[in-house]
């Protein structure tokens, strides 16, 4: 009887798990699998918003690497989803103070700057809190003296296995990317504020103040995240990885650390931990596809040099399929990351208000 009950519980758990996976799969693949929209001339276009199509067409003419082009596509797809949601909000009379609209405009400008499409040479420093006369030495791979110093110390400490060094390098690279994103955002906010000073804005008084305050709140939060991230790297470099490390991927670790600071209950943390494990699998799968895309591109270039048309056609088809899959997975992963970040922020806020 106990055995039957156990079997029943297992079947029940499997059914719930399958239902959960099915719901999530639908949630993240519905938009991706919709037929491509058409432009005014009836031709299929990549996005349902004209300015995003313009950016995409321009990007295809630029010499972006396949992986970077796929990343841009995922970012544009996410921007499209957010802008279409905002249009519905506007029709329903929401976003009266223009806060969401300002954030969307800022996000779009950040995408342009991130991929070198904002019409200006990228002079933003990659380093954080670094001296401009910092001499580059052999072993300085992060363009940031604080990061390079930590990295070289960790490398020569003998505490890390080869596999752990690869994990540590991913964490350092992630922090460097976050610093770069912060610098882009700060530059974008500064430039848009400069423009708005010289334009008569429909937002006046309290509403305008609120939007400005929201921008600076976002910058402050990102700076706090950077400081916490650097502190974690410092601790990791000195103490090494612990046996009970929950996650391997930097983005997932960052979410888990934020969740632990958000004053959540044990049940909420356990539930979130389970979701983060699923998310980490998705991140790792996306990274694998990015590597395969790069290899496929190298093979295609090699085959093109040989000049066999049939061979070129077969490899081009394989490459195109892989590029499409990588873009699709990138969007799903970024959408899931956005949902998890919002969930942690929202639940943490609710607990702090209680």
N, C-alpha and C positions, 0 to 999 in steps of 0.2 A: 504493500500500500504506500509506504514511504517512497519507494522507487517510482511508482506511478505518479505520485504528487510531484516529485523532483522533475520527472520527464515533462509533466504538464507545465511546470514553471519555466523550464528551459524553452519549450515550444512557444510559450507566451512571450518570453523575453525576445526570442528570435523574431516573432511576428511584429512586436513593437519596434525592434531595431530596423527591420526591413521597411516598415511604414515610415519611420523617421528618415531613413536614407532616401526613400522614394520622394518624400516631401521636399527634402533639401535638394535632391537632384533636380526636381521640377523647378524649385525656387531659383536655382542658379543657372539653369539651362534654357528656361522658357524664352528669355529675351534673345539669347544667342541663336536659338534655332528658328526664330521668326524669319520669314523671307525678307531679302534685302529690299529696302525702299527704292522708289524710282524718283528721278529728278524731273524737272519741268519738261524735258525733252523725251521722257519715257524710258530713258536709259537707267539701268540699275546703278544705284549709288551705295556707298558704304554706310553712311549715317543719315539720320532723318533731320539733321540740323545743318543748314548750308555752310556755316562758318567752320564746322568740324570737318565737312567734306573738303573744304578749301585747304585746311591744314594738312589733311591726309594726302591730298593730291600733291601738295608742295613737298611733303615728307618723302613721297615716292621718287621725287626727282633729286632728292639729296642723297649723299653717300652715307646713309646710316647703316650700321651693321644689321644683319637679319634679326638678331635678338633685340637690339634697341628699337628697331622698327615695330617689332611685335609688342614691345613694352608701350610704345606710343599708342598703338592701336587700342590696347587694353585701357590706357588712361583716357583716351577719347571716348571709348565705349561707356566708361564710368561717368564721365562728364555728361554724355548724352542722356544717360538714365537720370542723373540728378537734375538736369535742365528740364526734361520732360515732366518730371515729378513737380518741379517748381511751377511750371506753366499751369498744371492742374490746381496747385495751391492758390495761384493768383486768381484763377477763375472763381474759386470758392471764397475769395476775399481775404485769404490769409497772407502773411508776410507784408502787413501794412507798413511797417517801418523800413522795409527794404533790406533787412539783415541778410536773408537767404540769397537775395539777388546779388548783393555786394560780395558775399562769400563765393558764389558761383563765378562771378567776374574775376575775382582774385585767383580762384583755382585754375581758370582758363589761362590767365596770364602766367601763372606758375608753370603750366604745361608748356607754353610757348618758350619760356625762358629755359626750362629744363632740357629741351631738345634743340636749343640754339635757333629758335624760329621767331624770336621777338625783335628781330631787326637790329640788334646791337651786339657788338663783340662782347663775349662773356669775360668780364674782368673781375667777377666776384671771386674772392679768395676761397680756396677749398679748405684752408686751415682754420682752426678755431683758437682764439687767444694766442696767436703765434707772432713772433717777431718777424718783421719783414726782411731783416738781414740774415735770417736763418740759413745757414749753409747746408746744402744737401749732401749727405754722406752716404756711402754705400750701406745699404740696409734700411735707408729711409724710404719706405714704400707708401706712406700714407699722407705725405705733404703736410704733416702736422707734427711739430716737435714733441708735443705731449704724447700723442699716439705712438710716434716712432720710438720715443724713449721707453715707453711701457712695453712695446712689442719686442725691442731688442733685449730688454731685461728678461722678459718671459722666455725668449728664444734661447738665451744663454743660461737659464736657470736649471735646465735638466729636469724640470718637474713634469714636462708634457711629452706624451707619446706623439708619433707622427700624425696619428688620427686626431688627437686633441689639438695639435698645432693647426691643423686644417680648420677645425671648428673654431678655434680662437681667431684665426685669420678672418673667417666669415664674420665673426662678431665685430672685429675692428673695422672691416670694410663697411659693414652696416652702419656703424657709428659715423664713419667718414661721410657716407651718403646722406645720413640724417643732418649732419652739419651743413653739407652743401645745400640741401633742401631748405634748411632754416635761412641760410644766406640769401637764397633765391626769394623766399617769401618776404624777408625783411626788405630786400631791394624792391620787390613788387609793391609792397605796402607803401614804402617811401615815395615811389614814383607816382602811384595812383593818388596819394594824398596831395602831392605837389600839383597834379593836374586838377584835382577837385577844388583846390584853393582858388584857381583861376576860372572856374566854371560856376555859373549860377545853378545851384542844385535844387531839385524839387524837394529834397529832404532838408528841412530847416529845424532849428532849435533842438529840442530833446531827441528827436528821431535821428538827426545827423550825429549828435553826440554819442547816441547809443551805438551806431554803426562803427564809429571811430574807436569807441571803447572795446567793442567786440573784436576788432582787428588786433588791438594791442593785447587783449586777454589771450588770444590765440598764440601770439608771438611769445608771451610770457610763459604759457603752458609748454610750448615747444622748447623753450630755453630750460625750463625745469626738467623736462624729459631728457634733454641732452646732458644736463649735469648729473642726473641720476644714472643715465647710461654710462657716462664716463666713470663715475664712482664704482659702478658694477664691474667695468673692465679693469679698473685699478685693483679691486679686490680679487678678481679672477686671476689676474697676472701674478699676484703675490701668493695666493693660497691654492691656485689650481682648481680643476673641476672636482666637485664632490661626487661621491658615489650615488647620492640620491637626486642628482640633477634630473628634473622632470622632463625637460625639452632640450632639443639640439639646435633648432632654427632660431636665429636672432630675433626675427619678427614675433615669433611665438613666445620666446622668453620675455620679450618686452611687454607683451600683452599680459602674461602671467604675473610679472612683477607689478604691473599697474593694478591688476585684479586684487593682489594681496594687500595693496595699499588702500583699496577702495572700501574697506570696512564691511565686507560681505560676510554672510553667515557661512558656516561650514558646509551646509547643504548646497548653497549657491556656488561656493568655490569648487566643490566636488563635481557639480554639474558642468561648470565652466571648464574644469580641467579635462573632462571627457571630450567636450566640444573642441578644445584646443588641440587634443591629440589627433582628432579627425582633420583639423585645419592644418596641422603640421604635415600630415601625410599628403595633403593637397599641395602644400608649398614645395615639398620634396619632389613630388611628381612633376610640378611645373618646372623646377630647376633641371630635372632630367630631360624634359622636352626641349628646354633652351639649349642644353649641351648637344642634343641630337640635331637640332636645327642648325647649329653652327657647323657641325660635322657634315651635314647634308649640303650646306652651302659650299664648303670647301671641296667636296666631291664634285658638285655641279661645275664649279670653276675649272676643276681638273679635266672633266669630261668635255667641257666646251673647248678647251685648248687642244684636245685631240681631234675634234671636228666631226665625229660620227653623229649624224643627225638623229638617227633612231635612238641611240644611247643618250643623247642630250635630251630628247623628248621624254624618255622614261624617267630620267633623273629630275627633270624640271617638274614633272607631275608629282613625283615623290616629295620634292622640296615644297611645292605649293600646298600639298595636303598637310605636311608637317608644320608649315608656317601658319596655316589656318587653325590647326589644332592648338598650337602654342599660344596664338592670340586669344582663342576661346578660353583656354585654361587660365591664362593670365587675367582675363576679365573676371572669371568666376572666383579666382583666388583673391583679387583686389576687392571684389564686392563682398566676399566673406570677411575679409580683414576690416573693411569699413563697418560692416554690421557688428562684428565683435567689439571693435573700438567704441562704437556708439552704445552698445549694450553695457559695457563695463563703466563708461562715463555716466550713463543714465542711472544704473543701479547704485553706483557709488554715491551719486548726488542724492538719490532717494534716501539712502541710509544716513547720510550726513544731515538731512533735513528732519529725520525722526527725532 
